[in-house]
């Protein structure tokens, strides 16, 4: 996903570390682990989930929005910012997606990414959203299905399901099989109080210690009422803390997504 050696950082006043792509080392005191505290998903339980692969290796998650488009995080598919703070997309030729399987190594289908579309205002952990146009369309089945965009803003206090192939322990291996967990949405105001990141475009998800998202889960979905409501973006300090994790709030970006979808 990201260029070799790439690691996102964020102002200390806001967040200690982002969700790193799989295959990249966490900074000192940084993040590692899987969907922390999660469990194996059943085949077909998350038919919208894909593994985004950079040069053949899993790097991030993503969600199927249509036969031709995948939703993921901008930091999964961009290079480090230049001197003007602009992130340029990584060449689409580096990316494939694996869909229709819970196994990171096999099964399902592998499809080439043809185009990377990054939000034009991505930066500083805001607008961390991107679309991937596939070279050939997906064929739906019991294990490959699109997920709907949210029809309403995600309320605080809702049970949200997150999923991904993040690392299974500190600086350890990625899990072979897809993991999932249930976390709780909180209000913009509470997120501001807890991690000083109370912005309307962000969905903050709270969890007990030793639970939550981790590196390798970036770009993956948060689901509520069978709709994709969040895109995994960052953790505060380290994964598995008692602080909320930051996900891009999909409802906020509904118009942007629809403007770029060819469905």
DRENPA-3360 file (N, C-alpha, C; in nm, 2 decimals, always signed):
BEGIN
1 = XXXXXXXX = +0.08/-0.12/+0.00/+0.00/+0.00/+0.00/+0.08/+0.12/+0.00 ~ +0.16/+0.15/+0.11/+0.24/+0.27/+0.12/+0.38/+0.24/+0.07 ~ +0.45/+0.35/+0.03/+0.58/+0.33/-0.01/+0.67/+0.27/+0.09 ~ +0.77/+0.19/+0.06/+0.86/+0.12/+0.15/+0.91/+0.22/+0.26 ~ +0.90/+0.17/+0.39/+0.95/+0.25/+0.50/+0.85/+0.36/+0.54 ~ +0.73/+0.37/+0.48/+0.64/+0.47/+0.51/+0.57/+0.45/+0.65 ~ +0.55/+0.55/+0.73/+0.47/+0.54/+0.85/+0.41/+0.67/+0.88 ~ +0.28/+0.67/+0.89/+0.21/+0.80/+0.92/+0.23/+0.84/+1.06;
9 = XXXXXXXX = +0.24/+0.97/+1.08/+0.24/+1.02/+1.22/+0.14/+1.13/+1.23 ~ +0.11/+1.17/+1.35/+0.01/+1.27/+1.37/+0.05/+1.36/+1.49 ~ +0.01/+1.48/+1.49/+0.05/+1.57/+1.60/+0.02/+1.51/+1.74 ~ +0.12/+1.52/+1.83/+0.11/+1.45/+1.96/-0.02/+1.50/+2.03 ~ -0.06/+1.62/+2.01/-0.18/+1.67/+2.08/-0.30/+1.60/+2.04 ~ -0.30/+1.53/+1.92/-0.42/+1.46/+1.88/-0.41/+1.31/+1.89 ~ -0.32/+1.25/+1.82/-0.31/+1.10/+1.82/-0.17/+1.06/+1.82 ~ -0.14/+0.95/+1.89/+0.00/+0.90/+1.90/+0.04/+0.83/+1.78;
17 = XXXXXXXX = -0.05/+0.76/+1.71/-0.01/+0.69/+1.59/-0.13/+0.65/+1.51 ~ -0.10/+0.63/+1.38/-0.21/+0.59/+1.29/-0.21/+0.44/+1.28 ~ -0.31/+0.39/+1.21/-0.31/+0.25/+1.17/-0.21/+0.23/+1.06 ~ -0.10/+0.15/+1.08/+0.00/+0.13/+0.98/-0.05/+0.02/+0.88 ~ +0.00/+0.03/+0.76/-0.03/-0.08/+0.67/+0.04/-0.21/+0.71 ~ -0.01/-0.32/+0.68/+0.06/-0.45/+0.71/+0.19/-0.45/+0.64 ~ +0.29/-0.52/+0.70/+0.42/-0.53/+0.64/+0.51/-0.41/+0.67 ~ +0.47/-0.32/+0.75/+0.55/-0.20/+0.79/+0.57/-0.20/+0.94;
25 = XXXXXXXX = +0.68/-0.17/+0.99/+0.71/-0.17/+1.13/+0.64/-0.05/+1.20 ~ +0.59/-0.07/+1.32/+0.54/+0.04/+1.40/+0.65/+0.12/+1.46 ~ +0.62/+0.25/+1.48/+0.72/+0.33/+1.55/+0.74/+0.29/+1.69 ~ +0.84/+0.34/+1.75/+0.87/+0.30/+1.89/+0.75/+0.33/+1.98 ~ +0.71/+0.23/+2.05/+0.59/+0.25/+2.14/+0.46/+0.25/+2.06 ~ +0.46/+0.21/+1.93/+0.35/+0.22/+1.84/+0.26/+0.10/+1.84 ~ +0.20/+0.07/+1.73/+0.08/-0.02/+1.73/+0.12/-0.15/+1.66 ~ +0.06/-0.25/+1.71/+0.06/-0.38/+1.64/-0.06/-0.46/+1.70;
33 = XXXXXXXX = -0.08/-0.58/+1.64/-0.19/-0.66/+1.68/-0.29/-0.68/+1.57 ~ -0.40/-0.76/+1.59/-0.50/-0.78/+1.49/-0.61/-0.68/+1.52 ~ -0.73/-0.72/+1.46/-0.85/-0.67/+1.53/-0.84/-0.72/+1.67 ~ -0.79/-0.64/+1.76/-0.75/-0.68/+1.89/-0.87/-0.74/+1.97 ~ -0.86/-0.85/+2.03/-0.97/-0.92/+2.10/-1.07/-0.98/+2.01 ~ -1.04/-0.99/+1.88/-1.14/-1.04/+1.79/-1.14/-1.19/+1.78 ~ -1.22/-1.24/+1.69/-1.24/-1.38/+1.66/-1.25/-1.41/+1.51 ~ -1.23/-1.54/+1.48/-1.24/-1.57/+1.34/-1.38/-1.55/+1.28;
41 = XXXXXXXX = -1.38/-1.49/+1.16/-1.51/-1.48/+1.10/-1.55/-1.60/+1.02 ~ -1.67/-1.63/+1.00/-1.72/-1.74/+0.92/-1.71/-1.70/+0.77 ~ -1.69/-1.80/+0.69/-1.69/-1.77/+0.54/-1.83/-1.72/+0.50 ~ -1.83/-1.61/+0.43/-1.95/-1.54/+0.39/-2.01/-1.45/+0.49 ~ -1.95/-1.44/+0.61/-2.01/-1.35/+0.72/-1.99/-1.21/+0.68 ~ -1.88/-1.18/+0.61/-1.85/-1.04/+0.56/-1.82/-1.04/+0.41 ~ -1.92/-1.06/+0.33/-1.89/-1.08/+0.19/-1.85/-0.95/+0.12 ~ -1.86/-0.84/+0.19/-1.82/-0.71/+0.14/-1.67/-0.68/+0.16;
49 = XXXXXXXX = -1.61/-0.76/+0.25/-1.47/-0.73/+0.29/-1.37/-0.78/+0.19 ~ -1.27/-0.70/+0.15/-1.17/-0.74/+0.07/-1.03/-0.72/+0.13 ~ -0.93/-0.79/+0.09/-0.79/-0.77/+0.12/-0.73/-0.68/+0.01 ~ -0.68/-0.56/+0.04/-0.61/-0.48/-0.05/-0.47/-0.52/-0.05 ~ -0.41/-0.55/-0.16/-0.27/-0.60/-0.17/-0.18/-0.51/-0.25 ~ -0.07/-0.48/-0.19/+0.03/-0.40/-0.26/+0.15/-0.49/-0.30 ~ +0.17/-0.50/-0.43/+0.28/-0.59/-0.48/+0.26/-0.73/-0.44 ~ +0.13/-0.77/-0.43/+0.10/-0.91/-0.40/+0.08/-0.94/-0.25;
57 = XXXXXXXX = +0.11/-0.85/-0.16/+0.10/-0.88/-0.02/-0.01/-0.80/+0.05 ~ -0.08/-0.86/+0.14/-0.19/-0.78/+0.21/-0.13/-0.66/+0.28 ~ -0.20/-0.54/+0.25/-0.16/-0.42/+0.32/-0.27/-0.35/+0.39 ~ -0.40/-0.36/+0.35/-0.51/-0.29/+0.40/-0.64/-0.37/+0.38 ~ -0.74/-0.32/+0.44/-0.88/-0.38/+0.40/-0.95/-0.28/+0.31 ~ -1.07/-0.33/+0.27/-1.15/-0.25/+0.18/-1.29/-0.31/+0.18 ~ -1.39/-0.23/+0.13/-1.53/-0.27/+0.12/-1.58/-0.26/-0.02 ~ -1.65/-0.36/-0.07/-1.71/-0.37/-0.20/-1.83/-0.28/-0.20;
65 = XXXXXXXX = -1.83/-0.17/-0.29/-1.95/-0.08/-0.30/-2.03/-0.12/-0.43 ~ -1.96/-0.18/-0.52/-2.03/-0.22/-0.65/-1.94/-0.32/-0.71 ~ -1.98/-0.37/-0.83/-1.90/-0.47/-0.90/-1.77/-0.41/-0.94 ~ -1.76/-0.28/-0.95/-1.64/-0.21/-1.01/-1.56/-0.13/-0.91 ~ -1.62/-0.10/-0.79/-1.55/-0.01/-0.70/-1.53/-0.06/-0.55 ~ -1.42/-0.03/-0.50/-1.38/-0.07/-0.36/-1.36/+0.06/-0.28 ~ -1.41/+0.06/-0.16/-1.39/+0.18/-0.07/-1.28/+0.14/+0.03 ~ -1.18/+0.23/+0.05/-1.07/+0.21/+0.14/-1.02/+0.35/+0.20;
73 = XXXXXXXX = -0.91/+0.34/+0.27/-0.86/+0.47/+0.33/-0.76/+0.53/+0.23 ~ -0.75/+0.66/+0.23/-0.65/+0.73/+0.15/-0.51/+0.70/+0.18 ~ -0.48/+0.68/+0.31/-0.34/+0.65/+0.35/-0.30/+0.52/+0.31 ~ -0.39/+0.43/+0.27/-0.35/+0.30/+0.22/-0.30/+0.30/+0.07 ~ -0.33/+0.41/+0.00/-0.30/+0.41/-0.14/-0.23/+0.54/-0.19 ~ -0.16/+0.61/-0.09/-0.09/+0.73/-0.13/+0.05/+0.73/-0.07 ~ +0.14/+0.80/-0.14/+0.28/+0.82/-0.09/+0.28/+0.93/+0.02 ~ +0.40/+0.93/+0.08/+0.42/+1.04/+0.18/+0.40/+1.17/+0.12;
81 = XXXXXXXX = +0.35/+1.27/+0.21/+0.32/+1.40/+0.16/+0.45/+1.47/+0.11 ~ +0.43/+1.56/+0.01/+0.55/+1.64/-0.04/+0.56/+1.76/+0.05 ~ +0.65/+1.85/+0.00/+0.68/+1.97/+0.08/+0.55/+2.06/+0.10 ~ +0.46/+2.04/+0.01/+0.33/+2.12/+0.02/+0.22/+2.05/+0.09 ~ +0.26/+1.93/+0.14/+0.16/+1.86/+0.22/+0.06/+1.78/+0.13 ~ +0.10/+1.76/+0.00/+0.01/+1.69/-0.09/+0.05/+1.54/-0.10 ~ -0.04/+1.45/-0.09/-0.02/+1.31/-0.10/-0.06/+1.26/-0.24 ~ +0.04/+1.21/-0.31/+0.01/+1.16/-0.45/-0.03/+1.01/-0.44;
89 = XXXXXXXX = -0.12/+0.97/-0.53/-0.16/+0.83/-0.53/-0.05/+0.74/-0.57 ~ -0.04/+0.62/-0.51/+0.05/+0.52/-0.56/+0.00/+0.46/-0.69 ~ +0.08/+0.42/-0.78/+0.04/+0.37/-0.91/-0.06/+0.25/-0.89 ~ -0.17/+0.26/-0.96/-0.28/+0.15/-0.95/-0.22/+0.01/-0.98 ~ -0.12/+0.01/-1.07/-0.07/-0.12/-1.11/-0.01/-0.20/-1.00 ~ +0.02/-0.13/-0.89/+0.08/-0.20/-0.77/-0.03/-0.28/-0.69 ~ -0.16/-0.24/-0.71/-0.26/-0.29/-0.62/-0.35/-0.40/-0.69 ~ -0.38/-0.50/-0.61/-0.49/-0.60/-0.64/-0.58/-0.61/-0.52;
97 = XXXXXXXX = -0.69/-0.67/-0.54/-0.78/-0.70/-0.43/-0.81/-0.85/-0.43 ~ -0.82/-0.91/-0.31/-0.87/-1.05/-0.30/-1.01/-1.04/-0.24 ~ -1.11/-1.10/-0.30/-1.25/-1.09/-0.25/-1.30/-1.24/-0.25 ~ -1.40/-1.26/-0.16/-1.47/-1.38/-0.16/-1.41/-1.49/-0.08 ~ -1.32/-1.45/+0.02/-1.26/-1.55/+0.10/-1.22/-1.49/+0.24 ~ -1.21/-1.57/+0.34/-1.16/-1.52/+0.47/-1.02/-1.55/+0.49 ~ -0.96/-1.63/+0.39/-0.82/-1.67/+0.40/-0.74/-1.57/+0.32 ~ -0.64/-1.51/+0.40/-0.56/-1.41/+0.34/-0.47/-1.46/+0.22;
105 = XXXXXXXX = -0.44/-1.59/+0.22/-0.35/-1.65/+0.13/-0.42/-1.72/+0.00 ~ -0.54/-1.75/+0.02/-0.60/-1.83/-0.09/-0.75/-1.82/-0.10 ~ -0.81/-1.87/-0.21/-0.95/-1.87/-0.23/-1.00/-1.74/-0.29 ~ -1.13/-1.74/-0.32/-1.19/-1.62/-0.38/-1.13/-1.58/-0.51 ~ -1.13/-1.45/-0.54/-1.07/-1.41/-0.67/-0.98/-1.29/-0.64 ~ -0.88/-1.28/-0.73/-0.78/-1.17/-0.73/-0.81/-1.08/-0.85 ~ -0.83/-0.95/-0.83/-0.86/-0.86/-0.94/-0.76/-0.74/-0.93 ~ -0.72/-0.70/-1.05/-0.63/-0.58/-1.06/-0.70/-0.45/-1.04;
113 = XXXXXXXX = -0.64/-0.36/-0.97/-0.69/-0.22/-0.96/-0.65/-0.14/-1.08 ~ -0.75/-0.07/-1.14/-0.72/+0.01/-1.26/-0.70/+0.16/-1.23 ~ -0.76/+0.21/-1.12/-0.76/+0.35/-1.09/-0.77/+0.37/-0.94 ~ -0.69/+0.46/-0.89/-0.69/+0.50/-0.75/-0.75/+0.65/-0.74 ~ -0.86/+0.66/-0.67/-0.92/+0.80/-0.66/-0.91/+0.84/-0.51 ~ -0.83/+0.94/-0.48/-0.81/+0.98/-0.34/-0.88/+1.12/-0.32 ~ -0.94/+1.13/-0.20/-1.01/+1.26/-0.17/-0.91/+1.37/-0.18 ~ -0.96/+1.48/-0.26/-0.87/+1.59/-0.29/-0.82/+1.67/-0.17;
121 = XXXXXXXX = -0.89/+1.65/-0.06/-0.85/+1.73/+0.06/-0.79/+1.64/+0.17 ~ -0.74/+1.52/+0.13/-0.69/+1.43/+0.23/-0.56/+1.49/+0.29 ~ -0.54/+1.48/+0.42/-0.42/+1.52/+0.49/-0.45/+1.54/+0.64 ~ -0.35/+1.53/+0.72/-0.36/+1.54/+0.87/-0.47/+1.46/+0.93 ~ -0.49/+1.34/+0.87/-0.58/+1.24/+0.92/-0.73/+1.27/+0.89 ~ -0.75/+1.38/+0.81/-0.88/+1.41/+0.77/-0.91/+1.37/+0.63 ~ -1.03/+1.35/+0.60/-1.07/+1.30/+0.46/-0.99/+1.18/+0.41 ~ -0.97/+1.09/+0.51/-0.89/+0.97/+0.48/-0.98/+0.86/+0.41;
129 = XXXXXXXX = -1.01/+0.89/+0.28/-1.10/+0.81/+0.21/-1.05/+0.80/+0.06 ~ -1.07/+0.68/+0.00/-1.03/+0.66/-0.14/-1.12/+0.56/-0.20 ~ -1.13/+0.56/-0.33/-1.20/+0.46/-0.41/-1.11/+0.39/-0.50 ~ -1.13/+0.27/-0.53/-1.05/+0.19/-0.62/-1.14/+0.14/-0.73 ~ -1.11/+0.17/-0.85/-1.18/+0.12/-0.97/-1.11/-0.01/-1.02 ~ -1.19/-0.11/-1.03/-1.13/-0.24/-1.07/-1.11/-0.25/-1.22 ~ -1.01/-0.33/-1.26/-0.99/-0.35/-1.41/-1.10/-0.43/-1.47 ~ -1.15/-0.53/-1.39/-1.27/-0.61/-1.44/-1.37/-0.62/-1.33;
137 = XXXXXXXX = -1.49/-0.64/-1.36/-1.60/-0.64/-1.25/-1.60/-0.77/-1.17 ~ -1.64/-0.75/-1.05/-1.66/-0.86/-0.96/-1.79/-0.93/-1.00 ~ -1.80/-1.06/-0.98/-1.92/-1.14/-1.00/-1.97/-1.18/-0.86 ~ -2.10/-1.13/-0.83/-2.15/-1.16/-0.69/-2.18/-1.30/-0.67 ~ -2.17/-1.34/-0.54/-2.20/-1.48/-0.50/-2.23/-1.47/-0.35 ~ -2.25/-1.59/-0.29/-2.27/-1.59/-0.14/-2.16/-1.52/-0.07 ~ -2.04/-1.53/-0.12/-1.92/-1.48/-0.05/-1.87/-1.35/-0.11 ~ -1.93/-1.29/-0.21/-1.89/-1.16/-0.27/-2.02/-1.08/-0.29;
145 = XXXXXXXX = -2.03/-0.98/-0.21/-2.15/-0.89/-0.22/-2.11/-0.75/-0.19 ~ -2.18/-0.65/-0.25/-2.16/-0.51/-0.21/-2.23/-0.48/-0.08 ~ -2.18/-0.38/-0.01/-2.25/-0.33/+0.11/-2.30/-0.19/+0.08 ~ -2.41/-0.16/+0.14/-2.48/-0.03/+0.12/-2.41/+0.09/+0.19 ~ -2.42/+0.20/+0.13/-2.37/+0.33/+0.20/-2.48/+0.36/+0.31 ~ -2.44/+0.43/+0.41/-2.53/+0.46/+0.52/-2.64/+0.56/+0.47 ~ -2.76/+0.53/+0.52/-2.88/+0.61/+0.48/-2.90/+0.72/+0.59 ~ -2.83/+0.71/+0.70/-2.85/+0.81/+0.81/-2.71/+0.82/+0.88;
153 = XXXXXXXX = -2.69/+0.93/+0.95/-2.57/+0.95/+1.03/-2.57/+0.85/+1.14 ~ -2.45/+0.79/+1.17/-2.44/+0.69/+1.27/-2.46/+0.75/+1.41 ~ -2.55/+0.70/+1.49/-2.58/+0.75/+1.62/-2.47/+0.71/+1.72 ~ -2.46/+0.79/+1.83/-2.37/+0.75/+1.94/-2.44/+0.64/+2.01 ~ -2.35/+0.55/+2.07/-2.40/+0.44/+2.16/-2.44/+0.32/+2.08 ~ -2.41/+0.31/+1.95/-2.45/+0.20/+1.87/-2.34/+0.09/+1.87 ~ -2.38/-0.03/+1.86/-2.28/-0.14/+1.84/-2.24/-0.15/+1.70 ~ -2.11/-0.14/+1.68/-2.05/-0.13/+1.54/-1.96/-0.25/+1.53;
161 = XXXXXXXX = -1.97/-0.32/+1.41/-1.88/-0.44/+1.39/-1.76/-0.40/+1.30 ~ -1.64/-0.43/+1.34/-1.52/-0.40/+1.26/-1.46/-0.53/+1.22 ~ -1.39/-0.53/+1.11/-1.33/-0.66/+1.06/-1.20/-0.63/+0.99 ~ -1.11/-0.72/+0.99/-0.98/-0.71/+0.91/-0.88/-0.81/+0.94 ~ -0.77/-0.80/+0.87/-0.65/-0.90/+0.89/-0.53/-0.83/+0.95 ~ -0.55/-0.74/+1.05/-0.44/-0.68/+1.12/-0.36/-0.78/+1.20 ~ -0.24/-0.73/+1.24/-0.14/-0.82/+1.30/-0.20/-0.88/+1.43 ~ -0.15/-1.00/+1.47/-0.20/-1.08/+1.58/-0.13/-1.05/+1.71;
169 = XXXXXXXX = -0.01/-0.99/+1.70/+0.06/-0.95/+1.83/+0.16/-0.85/+1.79 ~ +0.22/-0.79/+1.89/+0.32/-0.68/+1.87/+0.43/-0.73/+1.78 ~ +0.45/-0.66/+1.67/+0.55/-0.70/+1.57/+0.54/-0.84/+1.52 ~ +0.42/-0.90/+1.53/+0.40/-1.04/+1.50/+0.35/-1.06/+1.36 ~ +0.30/-1.18/+1.33/+0.25/-1.21/+1.20/+0.10/-1.16/+1.18 ~ +0.06/-1.15/+1.06/-0.08/-1.13/+1.03/-0.16/-1.26/+1.05 ~ -0.29/-1.25/+1.09/-0.37/-1.37/+1.10/-0.40/-1.42/+0.96 ~ -0.41/-1.55/+0.94/-0.44/-1.61/+0.81/-0.59/-1.58/+0.78;
177 = XXXXXXXX = -0.68/-1.58/+0.89/-0.82/-1.57/+0.87/-0.88/-1.44/+0.92 ~ -0.98/-1.39/+0.85/-1.04/-1.26/+0.88/-1.09/-1.26/+1.03 ~ -1.06/-1.15/+1.10/-1.11/-1.13/+1.23/-1.22/-1.03/+1.24 ~ -1.30/-1.03/+1.35/-1.40/-0.93/+1.37/-1.42/-0.90/+1.52 ~ -1.48/-0.79/+1.55/-1.50/-0.75/+1.69/-1.62/-0.65/+1.69 ~ -1.68/-0.63/+1.80/-1.78/-0.53/+1.82/-1.74/-0.42/+1.91 ~ -1.75/-0.30/+1.87/-1.71/-0.18/+1.94/-1.83/-0.08/+1.95 ~ -1.81/+0.03/+2.02/-1.92/+0.12/+2.04/-1.90/+0.26/+1.99;
185 = XXXXXXXX = -1.99/+0.31/+1.91/-1.98/+0.45/+1.86/-2.00/+0.55/+1.97 ~ -1.93/+0.66/+1.96/-1.95/+0.77/+2.06/-1.97/+0.90/+1.98 ~ -2.02/+1.00/+2.06/-2.05/+1.13/+1.99/-1.92/+1.20/+1.96 ~ -1.94/+1.30/+1.86/-1.83/+1.39/+1.82/-1.78/+1.46/+1.95 ~ -1.86/+1.50/+2.03/-1.82/+1.58/+2.15/-1.74/+1.49/+2.25 ~ -1.78/+1.37/+2.27/-1.71/+1.28/+2.36/-1.57/+1.24/+2.30 ~ -1.57/+1.23/+2.16/-1.44/+1.20/+2.10/-1.34/+1.32/+2.12 ~ -1.40/+1.44/+2.11/-1.32/+1.56/+2.13/-1.26/+1.56/+2.27;
193 = XXXXXXXX = -1.34/+1.52/+2.37/-1.30/+1.52/+2.51/-1.19/+1.41/+2.54 ~ -1.21/+1.30/+2.47/-1.12/+1.19/+2.50/-0.98/+1.20/+2.42 ~ -0.99/+1.24/+2.30/-0.86/+1.24/+2.22/-0.84/+1.37/+2.14 ~ -0.92/+1.47/+2.17/-0.91/+1.60/+2.10/-0.92/+1.59/+1.95 ~ -1.02/+1.50/+1.91/-1.04/+1.48/+1.76/-1.19/+1.48/+1.73 ~ -1.26/+1.57/+1.79/-1.40/+1.58/+1.77/-1.44/+1.65/+1.64 ~ -1.44/+1.58/+1.53/-1.47/+1.65/+1.40/-1.59/+1.57/+1.34 ~ -1.67/+1.64/+1.27/-1.79/+1.58/+1.21/-1.76/+1.47/+1.11;
201 = XXXXXXXX = -1.65/+1.47/+1.05/-1.62/+1.37/+0.94/-1.56/+1.25/+1.00 ~ -1.54/+1.24/+1.13/-1.48/+1.13/+1.20/-1.57/+1.05/+1.28 ~ -1.57/+0.92/+1.28/-1.65/+0.83/+1.36/-1.56/+0.77/+1.46 ~ -1.57/+0.80/+1.59/-1.49/+0.74/+1.69/-1.55/+0.62/+1.75 ~ -1.48/+0.51/+1.77/-1.53/+0.39/+1.82/-1.46/+0.35/+1.94 ~ -1.53/+0.33/+2.05/-1.48/+0.31/+2.18/-1.48/+0.16/+2.21 ~ -1.39/+0.11/+2.29/-1.38/-0.04/+2.32/-1.31/-0.06/+2.45 ~ -1.32/-0.17/+2.51/-1.24/-0.20/+2.63/-1.10/-0.22/+2.60;
209 = XXXXXXXX = -1.01/-0.22/+2.70/-0.87/-0.25/+2.68/-0.85/-0.39/+2.61 ~ -0.75/-0.40/+2.53/-0.72/-0.52/+2.45/-0.82/-0.55/+2.35 ~ -0.89/-0.45/+2.30/-0.98/-0.47/+2.19/-0.96/-0.35/+2.09 ~ -1.02/-0.36/+1.97/-1.02/-0.26/+1.87/-0.93/-0.29/+1.75 ~ -0.91/-0.18/+1.67/-0.84/-0.20/+1.54/-0.69/-0.19/+1.56 ~ -0.62/-0.24/+1.46/-0.47/-0.23/+1.47/-0.41/-0.22/+1.32 ~ -0.28/-0.21/+1.31/-0.22/-0.20/+1.18/-0.25/-0.32/+1.10 ~ -0.27/-0.30/+0.97/-0.31/-0.40/+0.88/-0.47/-0.40/+0.86;
217 = XXXXXXXX = -0.54/-0.33/+0.96/-0.68/-0.32/+0.95/-0.72/-0.19/+0.87 ~ -0.62/-0.10/+0.85/-0.65/+0.03/+0.78/-0.74/+0.01/+0.66 ~ -0.83/+0.10/+0.63/-0.91/+0.09/+0.52/-1.03/+0.00/+0.53 ~ -1.03/-0.08/+0.63/-1.14/-0.18/+0.64/-1.26/-0.12/+0.70 ~ -1.37/-0.20/+0.69/-1.50/-0.14/+0.73/-1.54/-0.15/+0.87 ~ -1.62/-0.05/+0.91/-1.70/-0.05/+1.03/-1.85/-0.06/+0.98 ~ -1.93/-0.15/+1.04/-2.06/-0.18/+0.98/-2.17/-0.17/+1.09 ~ -2.28/-0.10/+1.05/-2.39/-0.08/+1.14/-2.52/-0.09/+1.06;
225 = XXXXXXXX = -2.61/-0.17/+1.10/-2.74/-0.20/+1.02/-2.71/-0.24/+0.88 ~ -2.61/-0.32/+0.86/-2.58/-0.38/+0.73/-2.54/-0.27/+0.63 ~ -2.48/-0.16/+0.68/-2.43/-0.05/+0.60/-2.29/-0.02/+0.65 ~ -2.20/+0.02/+0.55/-2.06/+0.06/+0.59/-2.06/+0.20/+0.64 ~ -2.03/+0.22/+0.77/-2.04/+0.35/+0.83/-1.91/+0.41/+0.86 ~ -1.80/+0.33/+0.85/-1.67/+0.38/+0.89/-1.56/+0.31/+0.81 ~ -1.44/+0.38/+0.80/-1.32/+0.34/+0.73/-1.21/+0.35/+0.83 ~ -1.14/+0.24/+0.86/-1.04/+0.24/+0.96/-0.93/+0.33/+0.93;
233 = XXXXXXXX = -0.89/+0.42/+1.02/-0.79/+0.52/+1.00/-0.68/+0.53/+1.10 ~ -0.71/+0.55/+1.23/-0.60/+0.56/+1.32/-0.64/+0.51/+1.46 ~ -0.54/+0.49/+1.55/-0.56/+0.46/+1.69/-0.49/+0.57/+1.77 ~ -0.53/+0.59/+1.89/-0.47/+0.68/+1.98/-0.36/+0.61/+2.06 ~ -0.24/+0.66/+2.04/-0.13/+0.60/+2.12/-0.09/+0.47/+2.08 ~ -0.17/+0.37/+2.11/-0.13/+0.23/+2.07/-0.26/+0.15/+2.06 ~ -0.26/+0.05/+1.98/-0.39/-0.03/+1.96/-0.41/-0.11/+2.09 ~ -0.54/-0.13/+2.11/-0.58/-0.21/+2.23/-0.59/-0.12/+2.36;
241 = XXXXXXXX = -0.57/+0.01/+2.34/-0.58/+0.10/+2.46/-0.73/+0.12/+2.49 ~ -0.76/+0.20/+2.59/-0.90/+0.23/+2.62/-0.95/+0.35/+2.55 ~ -0.86/+0.41/+2.47/-0.91/+0.53/+2.39/-0.98/+0.48/+2.26 ~ -1.07/+0.57/+2.21/-1.14/+0.53/+2.09/-1.05/+0.53/+1.97 ~ -1.08/+0.45/+1.87/-1.02/+0.44/+1.74/-1.09/+0.54/+1.64 ~ -1.01/+0.59/+1.55/-1.07/+0.69/+1.45/-1.10/+0.62/+1.32 ~ -1.22/+0.64/+1.27/-1.27/+0.59/+1.14/-1.33/+0.70/+1.07 ~ -1.30/+0.71/+0.94/-1.37/+0.81/+0.86/-1.52/+0.78/+0.86;
249 = XXXXXXXX = -1.60/+0.89/+0.88/-1.74/+0.87/+0.89/-1.80/+0.87/+0.75 ~ -1.84/+0.75/+0.70/-1.88/+0.74/+0.56/-2.00/+0.82/+0.53 ~ -2.10/+0.84/+0.62/-2.22/+0.92/+0.59/-2.18/+1.06/+0.55 ~ -2.07/+1.12/+0.61/-2.02/+1.25/+0.58/-1.98/+1.26/+0.44 ~ -1.93/+1.15/+0.38/-1.87/+1.15/+0.25/-1.96/+1.08/+0.14 ~ -2.09/+1.06/+0.18/-2.18/+1.00/+0.08/-2.18/+1.07/-0.06 ~ -2.19/+1.20/-0.05/-2.20/+1.27/-0.18/-2.07/+1.26/-0.26 ~ -1.95/+1.27/-0.19/-1.83/+1.25/-0.26/-1.82/+1.11/-0.32;
257 = XXXXXXX = -1.86/+1.01/-0.25/-1.85/+0.87/-0.30/-1.94/+0.86/-0.43 ~ -2.06/+0.91/-0.42/-2.15/+0.89/-0.53/-2.11/+0.97/-0.65 ~ -2.04/+1.08/-0.63/-1.99/+1.16/-0.75/-1.89/+1.08/-0.83 ~ -1.82/+0.99/-0.76/-1.71/+0.92/-0.82/-1.74/+0.77/-0.86 ~ -1.85/+0.73/-0.82/-1.90/+0.59/-0.86/-1.96/+0.59/-1.00 ~ -1.92/+0.49/-1.07/-1.98/+0.46/-1.20/-2.07/+0.34/-1.19 ~ -2.19/+0.36/-1.13/-2.27/+0.24/-1.11/-2.41/+0.26/-1.17;
% end
